[in-house]
Each structure stands twice: as structure tokens, then as C-alpha cells.
Amino acid sequence: MVDVLKALREVTGTRYVLPLREGGSLPGLVETDDLGMYVVKFIGAGQGRKTLIAEIITGELGRALGLPVPELALVEFDAVIARGEPDQEVQELLKASGGLNLGMDFLPGSLGFDPLAFEVDSDLAGRVLWFDALTGNVDRSWRNPNMVVWHGAPYLIDHGATLIFHHSWANADRFVGRAYDASDHVLSSSAPDLAAADAAFAPLVTEGLLRDVVGLVPDVWLAEEPGFASPDEVREAYVRHLAARATDRSWLPEVGR
């Protein structure tokens, strides 16, 4: 079953709480007007809007497939908040990020995932690895798992390094059947059951589902993409590419067999 997709929650940042310096994009902990707390990736960061696009498409696709991904939200941010920030680097980032940014629900007390300390069954390991292979996730290694454990359960975070084909649309077709290197994937030692994952997920990744997922990306992040006349054209390009990759599946790694 595919989980029902909902429009992303829209909130307004009211207070910048803390920079999180683990990531290269310098995300920050932000309090919002719904009394929530979000880890926010900013539009003004060096990686730009495509990181945020990848976060939505990959994260919401994972959620639709039933994978544990924290809730995402669109965070409106007034650059005036930067005036109270003493750190010059952070202040410049906030000043450059007025407008729409992306937040991930903050999981208080969560711990970084350690495969030696937390056991993942072969079914979940296979599903995560299949999903990462489909989206070309180059950032779920044992060195940087981009997984956390919260209330005894694993969660998948930080998908900004997926969908690398969208950094060069002219060459995107070359990525459709590109093999996925799972040699240092954090779950490669958990006997991932890729056959079961493929049987479960492949029929679900339809053009309809992909169109619904890509439809969650705000127009403002897709506008003025070189080579495209409109945000909807960009959306269709994402759908075509991911649908072709889901159909081809020559990229499935031989892991745990």
C-alpha cells in the first residue's frame, strides 16, 4: 500500500535557535508559529534550491512507500530574524534565505544511527537500500549514515544528495540505468533482502505516484530552470526520469545474495 500523500505543512519561522554544523549546508534549528521545531535547510545555502527539491521528492517518495522519514514542512522565513544572530556566517546565510525554505520535523533526543549498536532486519535494510539505489543516494554510507534512532526506531534523514541527475539535465538520460555502488552503504552488512524489496516497491513507483510527489515541490524552486519553459515542464522531466529508472532497474546492486 502507498501511504496517502498530503500537501506539505506550511509554517512561519519565528526564532532561529541553533546552527547544526554537521551538514555542509549549515542547517539550523528553527522554532515556528505552529509551536513546532524544525531542522531547516535554507535556500541561501551554497547547494541552492536543488538540495531542497531533492529533499522533497526523495523524502516524500520514501514516506509514500512507507519508509520512516520525518515530516517535512515549507518554512517561510523573514530575513529580519538574522539581525539577532551574532555568528557572521549564519547571519549571512539567514539574510540570503528570506522566503520559502524547507524544514524537517525535529526529533528531540534522537541518536545517530550506529549499525554496530542498532540491528536492522533484512526486510527494512533491503527496502532502504532499494530506495537509495532508485534515487541515487550517495550519502548513506557507514561514514555518514544519515539515519537516526528515535524512540527505538530508525528514521531516514537528509536526502539532499539524491537525484544527482538534475544537476545536468542535458545528460540526465545517462543516469537512468547507472549502477548503484552499495559497497559502503550503512546497511550492506544487514543482509538486505533486495528481492523482497523489489517485489514490494517496484509496482508502487508509478508515474501517477511520482507525479503526486513531484507536485509537492513549490513552483518558485522550479522556475527559470535552464532548458525548460515552466515549472510543470521541470516536474514532467523528474517524472519521466524516475519512472524510466524504476522500470529499468539494471541499477539494482548485488548485495546480501
C-alpha positions in Angstrom: 0.0 0.0 0.0 1.2 3.5 -0.8 0.6 6.0 2.0 -1.7 8.8 1.1 0.3 12.0 0.2 -0.7 15.2 1.9 0.3 18.7 1.0 3.3 19.8 2.9 2.6 21.8 6.1 3.3 25.5 5.7 4.7 27.3 8.7 6.5 30.5 9.5 9.8 30.7 11.3 9.6 32.8 14.5 13.0 32.2 16.0 16.4 30.9 14.9 17.5 28.6 17.7 20.8 26.9 16.9 23.1 26.2 13.9 23.6 22.5 13.2 27.2 22.3 11.8 27.2 18.6 11.0 25.9 19.3 7.5 27.7 21.2 4.7 24.6 23.3 4.0 24.6 24.6 7.6 21.0 23.7 8.5 19.6 25.3 11.6 17.1 24.5 14.3 14.1 26.9 13.9 11.0 27.5 16.1 7.8 28.1 14.1 4.4 29.6 14.5 2.8 26.2 15.0 4.9 25.8 18.2 6.9 23.2 16.5 10.7 22.9 16.0 12.2 22.1 12.6 15.6 21.4 11.2 15.6 23.9 8.4 17.7 23.8 5.2 18.0 27.3 3.8 17.5 28.4 0.2 20.5 30.7 0.6 23.0 27.9 1.3 25.7 27.1 -1.2 23.9 24.0 -2.5 20.9 26.1 -3.5 17.3 25.1 -4.3 18.1 21.7 -5.9 19.0 20.3 -2.5 15.6 21.3 -1.2 13.9 19.9 -4.3 15.7 16.6 -3.8 14.7 16.6 -0.1 11.0 16.9 -1.0 10.9 14.4 -3.9 13.0 11.7 -2.3 11.7 12.2 1.2 8.0 12.2 0.2 8.5 9.3 -2.1 10.0 7.4 0.8 7.1 8.3 3.0 4.6 7.3 0.3 6.4 3.9 0.2 6.0 3.5 4.0 9.6 4.3 4.9 10.3 6.1 8.1 11.0 9.7 7.1 10.3 12.6 9.5 7.6 15.0 8.4 8.7 17.8 6.0 7.3 21.3 6.0 7.7 24.5 4.0 9.1 27.2 6.3 8.5 30.8 5.4 11.5 32.8 6.8 11.8 36.6 7.3 15.4 37.6 6.8 15.0 40.2 9.5 15.5 37.4 12.0 19.2 37.5 11.0 19.7 40.8 12.9 19.9 39.0 16.2 22.4 36.3 15.1 25.9 37.0 16.4 27.6 34.5 14.1 28.6 36.3 10.9 28.4 33.1 8.7 25.0 32.2 10.0 23.8 35.8 9.7 24.8 36.0 6.0 23.0 32.7 5.4 19.8 33.9 7.0 19.9 37.2 5.2 20.1 35.3 1.9 17.3 33.0 2.8 14.3 35.2 3.1 11.2 33.5 1.7 10.5 29.8 1.4 12.8 27.2 2.9 12.5 23.5 3.9 12.1 22.1 7.4 12.2 18.6 8.7 10.4 17.8 12.0 13.0 17.9 14.8 13.2 14.6 16.7 14.3 15.6 20.2 16.7 13.1 21.9 17.3 11.2 18.7 20.7 9.4 18.4 22.9 9.0 15.4 22.5 5.6 13.8 25.3 3.0 14.5 24.9 -0.3 12.7 27.0 -2.0 15.4 24.6 -0.8 18.1 21.3 -1.0 16.4 20.1 -4.0 14.4 18.0 -3.5 11.3 16.2 -6.6 9.9 16.8 -7.7 6.4 13.4 -6.6 5.1 13.9 -3.0 6.1 17.5 -3.0 5.1 16.5 -4.2 1.7 13.8 -1.6 1.3 16.1 1.3 2.3 18.9 0.1 0.0 16.4 -0.3 -2.9 15.1 3.2 -2.3 18.6 4.7 -2.1 19.6 2.9 -5.3 16.5 4.2 -7.1 17.1 7.8 -6.1 20.9 7.6 -6.4 21.6 8.4 -2.8 25.4 8.9 -2.5 25.2 9.8 1.2 24.0 6.8 3.3 27.4 5.3 4.0 28.8 3.9 7.2 30.9 7.1 7.5 27.8 9.3 7.2 24.6 7.2 7.7 22.0 10.0 7.5 19.9 7.9 9.8 18.9 8.5 13.4 17.2 6.3 16.0 14.3 7.9 17.9 12.1 6.1 20.4 13.8 2.8 19.4 13.0 3.2 15.7 15.3 4.2 12.8 14.5 7.3 10.7 15.9 8.3 7.3 17.1 11.9 7.1 19.0 14.3 4.8 18.2 13.4 1.2 19.7 16.5 -0.4 22.4 14.4 -2.1 20.0 12.3 -4.1 18.7 12.9 -7.7 22.2 14.0 -8.9 20.9 13.8 -12.5 19.1 17.1 -12.0 22.4 19.0 -11.8 22.9 18.3 -15.5 19.6 17.9 -17.3 21.3 17.7 -20.7 22.9 14.4 -19.5 20.1 13.1 -17.3 19.4 10.1 -19.6 22.8 8.7 -18.9 21.8 8.2 -15.3 18.7 6.1 -15.9 20.4 2.8 -15.9 23.5 3.8 -13.9 24.5 1.1 -11.4 24.4 2.0 -7.7 27.5 1.4 -5.7 26.4 -0.1 -2.4 29.8 -1.2 -1.2 29.9 1.2 1.6 26.2 1.6 2.3 25.5 1.6 6.0 23.0 -1.3 5.7 25.0 -3.5 3.3 26.0 -5.7 6.3 22.4 -6.2 7.4 21.7 -8.9 4.8 19.3 -6.7 2.8 16.6 -8.6 1.1 16.5 -6.8 -2.2 14.3 -9.4 -3.9 11.6 -8.8 -1.4 12.1 -5.0 -1.6 11.9 -5.1 -5.4 8.7 -7.1 -5.3 7.1 -4.7 -2.8 8.3 -1.4 -4.2 8.6 -1.7 -8.0 4.8 -2.0 -8.6 4.2 1.1 -6.5 6.5 3.5 -8.2 4.2 4.5 -10.9 4.0 7.7 -13.0 0.9 8.7 -11.0 2.7 8.4 -7.7 5.8 10.2 -9.0 3.6 13.0 -10.4 1.9 13.4 -7.0 5.3 13.5 -5.2 6.9 16.0 -7.6 3.7 18.1 -7.4 4.7 18.9 -3.8 7.7 21.0 -4.9 6.9 24.7 -4.9 6.8 26.5 -8.3 9.3 29.1 -7.0 12.1 26.4 -6.7 11.4 25.1 -10.3 11.0 28.4 -12.1 13.6 29.6 -14.6 15.3 26.2 -14.8 17.5 26.5 -18.0 16.1 24.5 -20.9 12.5 24.5 -19.5 9.6 26.8 -20.2 7.7 26.3 -17.0 7.8 24.6 -13.6 5.4 22.0 -14.9 7.9 21.0 -17.6 10.5 20.5 -15.0 8.1 18.4 -13.0 7.5 16.2 -16.0 11.2 15.8 -16.5 11.6 14.4 -13.0 8.6 12.1 -13.5 10.0 10.7 -16.8 13.4 10.1 -15.4 12.4 8.4 -12.2 9.7 6.4 -14.0 12.3 5.2 -16.5 14.7 4.3 -13.8 12.0 2.4 -11.8 11.2 0.4 -14.9 14.8 -0.3 -16.0 16.2 -1.4 -12.6 19.5 -2.6 -14.1 21.0 -0.5 -11.3 20.0 -3.0 -8.5 23.1 -3.8 -6.6 24.1 -7.4 -5.9 24.1 -7.1 -2.1 23.3 -9.7 0.5 22.7 -12.5 -2.1 
